[in-house]
Amino acid sequence: MYYNNRDIRLEEIPVPKIKADELLVQMHACGICGSDVLEWYRIKKAPIVLGHEITGEIVKVGKNVKGYKVGDRVFVSHHVPCNTCHYCLGGHYTVCDTLRKTNFDPGGFAEFIRVPGINVDRGVFLLPDEISYEEGTFIEPLACVLRGQKTTHLKPGQTVFIIGGGISGLLHVKLAKALGASSVVVTDINKKRLVFAEKFGAKAGILADNNIPEHLKQINNGRLAEVVIVATAALEAFYMAWKTVDRGGTILMFAPPEPGIDIALPLFDIWHDGITITTSYAGSPLDISEAIELISSKNITVKDMITHRFPLARAGEGFSLVEKAQDSIKVIIEP
């Protein structure tokens, strides 16, 4: 139970009761997402059971549910779209009102999870034998990364510059390489993350300083990057994006800034140099299906990104590691 980033309590609550169109899933693994430690985002709903990167086993099936049985290994999506509104019909599933309201009960950091009927209908995915429960916790974050890179229209042979080497930035490294980027360069203030970035396929990691654009040019044959991905909410990262994107390039604002934060845009330069600015939030069921295929086919490996595992009773330690963003890459809770 989340009260704030420094107050995570182990509490006993009743096992949820399911209705005829619902499932009860026993959680086997749930990743801690960077958004779970965005206190300004989470604190207003506290106390709450967080956790949305879950895999588990179906232990009870409602009498009206078809296609699933007790014992099935599944990934469960917490947010699902309606598929019929103006936004869904336009392909903008992640801004659908239904997607923003749906969730499972009580949250991924619990032993048992009730999956509502609408989530059963379009948010439960059978785990292929090739994907372990731990690997399955990467399905949701990879789906978000995949949707983001789709908006950049990344082409094989292009250079991708990623600002922020946390778990999202590192997943962007792996996906960009899988999609054919000629080189991927990462910058971060943490040297350890740059080591991981190079291990996962980045051509180089640049320690953040005032000469990042020049460092990027030296690495990239005198040019800036066709695609710049902002994978940290630090304001300096948004300003750095304008300085590191090449003419005709695209900036993806992937990490969420805190509400009420405004920044000045170099509008003339953006216009004059043909810069596209795009954003991305969450992932759709299609993105989730594609993420499952990328992991099961081993086109993207994720197990090497897990640095820490904790039981529910030590979830607070996991939250602390993720909040400090120093020694961890992926932290997983396993009851």
GINORGI-V936005 format. One record per helix or strand of 2 or more residues. SS is the DSSP state (2 for helix, 1 for strand). FROM is the first residue (numbers start at 1). LEN is the number of residues. If there is no record, write none. Layout:
SS/FROM/LEN + SS/FROM/LEN
This chain:
1/2/3 + 1/7/2 + 1/23/9 + 2/34/4 + 2/39/7 + 1/53/9 + 1/73/4 + 2/86/4 + 2/93/3 + 2/97/5 + 1/112/4 + 2/117/6 + 1/124/3 + 2/133/4 + 2/138/15 + 1/159/5 + 2/167/12 + 1/183/6 + 2/191/9 + 1/204/4 + 2/212/8 + 1/225/6 + 2/235/10 + 1/245/9 + 2/267/6 + 1/276/4 + 2/285/12 + 2/303/3 + 1/306/5 + 2/312/13 + 1/330/4
